[in-house]
Amino acid sequence: MQFVERHVRSLLTWDILVFFHRNPDAVLDPSGLASRLGRRLEELEPEIDALCAGKILQCAGGLIRYKPTPEMRETIATFVEACQDRGRRLALIALVLHKINPQSPV
């Protein structure tokens, strides 16, 4: 939950984290990532910037790569694993949606 509070700004951020967790050696430019995720580049850029600022992704030379610390990598693995359980996934989705729209009931 702390990880979601701190790093998962949206469901798109969630998708990016899961993609890089499952493809840790991927090195893509933003449009390549947008294409892989089926998203528009404009909506992806703020999420990439936030994950780079959070030191989960590394953005250099127009390329994006997965570069979390070993501890963060473990935390992300736990997050992705938790997402496999339906009940936990629904709770995490509710938490993220509440962050997006805090006026809505959880």
Legacy VTK file of the C-alpha trace (Angstrom):
# vtk DataFile Version 3.0
C-alpha trace
ASCII
DATASET POLYDATA
POINTS 106 float
0.000 0.000 0.000
2.838 2.426 0.803
4.398 1.704 -2.569
1.102 2.455 -4.333
0.635 5.645 -2.318
4.095 6.880 -3.211
4.676 5.682 -6.787
1.475 4.594 -8.547
-0.103 7.841 -9.744
-2.566 6.191 -12.110
-3.562 2.945 -13.747
-1.197 3.879 -16.571
1.701 4.046 -14.106
0.591 0.595 -12.956
0.761 -0.674 -16.555
4.249 0.780 -17.030
5.510 -0.829 -13.816
4.094 -4.227 -14.722
5.516 -3.978 -18.260
9.039 -3.208 -17.052
8.856 -5.765 -14.254
7.987 -8.437 -16.828
10.502 -7.073 -19.375
13.374 -5.867 -17.163
15.888 -5.714 -20.006
13.675 -3.622 -22.292
15.154 -0.353 -23.514
12.609 1.728 -25.396
12.001 5.259 -26.507
8.749 6.816 -25.259
6.889 6.164 -28.521
8.004 2.518 -28.491
6.664 2.138 -24.958
3.427 3.883 -25.933
3.050 1.447 -28.813
3.752 -1.589 -26.596
1.162 -0.424 -24.052
-1.401 0.680 -26.644
-1.401 4.223 -25.236
-0.892 7.712 -26.600
2.534 9.240 -26.116
1.080 12.428 -24.579
-0.569 10.542 -21.734
2.524 8.428 -21.119
5.115 11.204 -20.792
4.079 12.565 -17.342
4.006 9.035 -15.924
7.453 8.248 -17.337
8.792 11.507 -15.896
7.384 10.664 -12.450
8.860 7.146 -12.512
12.231 8.566 -13.576
12.058 11.117 -10.751
11.230 8.231 -8.390
14.355 6.418 -9.623
12.390 3.425 -10.866
13.046 4.146 -14.515
16.133 5.699 -16.009
15.608 8.177 -18.816
18.731 9.032 -20.787
19.444 9.792 -24.408
15.762 9.537 -25.303
15.586 5.962 -24.011
13.807 4.461 -21.026
15.068 1.520 -19.038
14.102 -0.196 -15.799
16.657 0.764 -13.134
15.208 0.454 -9.628
17.423 -0.259 -6.648
17.472 -3.922 -5.591
15.122 -3.082 -2.690
12.710 -1.230 -4.990
12.857 -4.076 -7.522
11.778 -6.440 -4.730
8.957 -4.087 -3.714
7.749 -3.873 -7.313
7.878 -7.675 -7.581
5.707 -7.895 -4.461
3.289 -5.344 -5.945
3.033 -7.251 -9.248
2.567 -10.524 -7.353
-0.173 -8.952 -5.202
-1.929 -7.910 -8.399
-2.388 -11.584 -9.275
-4.806 -12.013 -6.359
-8.251 -10.695 -7.354
-9.130 -9.293 -3.931
-5.828 -7.484 -3.527
-5.939 -6.216 -7.117
-9.409 -4.737 -6.570
-8.260 -3.075 -3.333
-5.207 -1.618 -5.085
-7.310 -0.402 -8.023
-9.690 1.284 -5.573
-6.723 2.967 -3.869
-5.344 4.260 -7.183
-8.769 5.460 -8.343
-9.225 7.266 -5.043
-5.890 9.011 -5.581
-7.062 10.129 -9.025
-10.458 11.313 -7.740
-10.286 11.854 -3.961
-13.914 13.008 -3.768
-15.224 9.583 -4.748
-15.999 7.092 -1.960
-13.640 4.123 -1.659
LINES 1 107
106 0 1 2 3 4 5 6 7 8 9 10 11 12 13 14 15 16 17 18 19 20 21 22 23 24 25 26 27 28 29 30 31 32 33 34 35 36 37 38 39 40 41 42 43 44 45 46 47 48 49 50 51 52 53 54 55 56 57 58 59 60 61 62 63 64 65 66 67 68 69 70 71 72 73 74 75 76 77 78 79 80 81 82 83 84 85 86 87 88 89 90 91 92 93 94 95 96 97 98 99 100 101 102 103 104 105
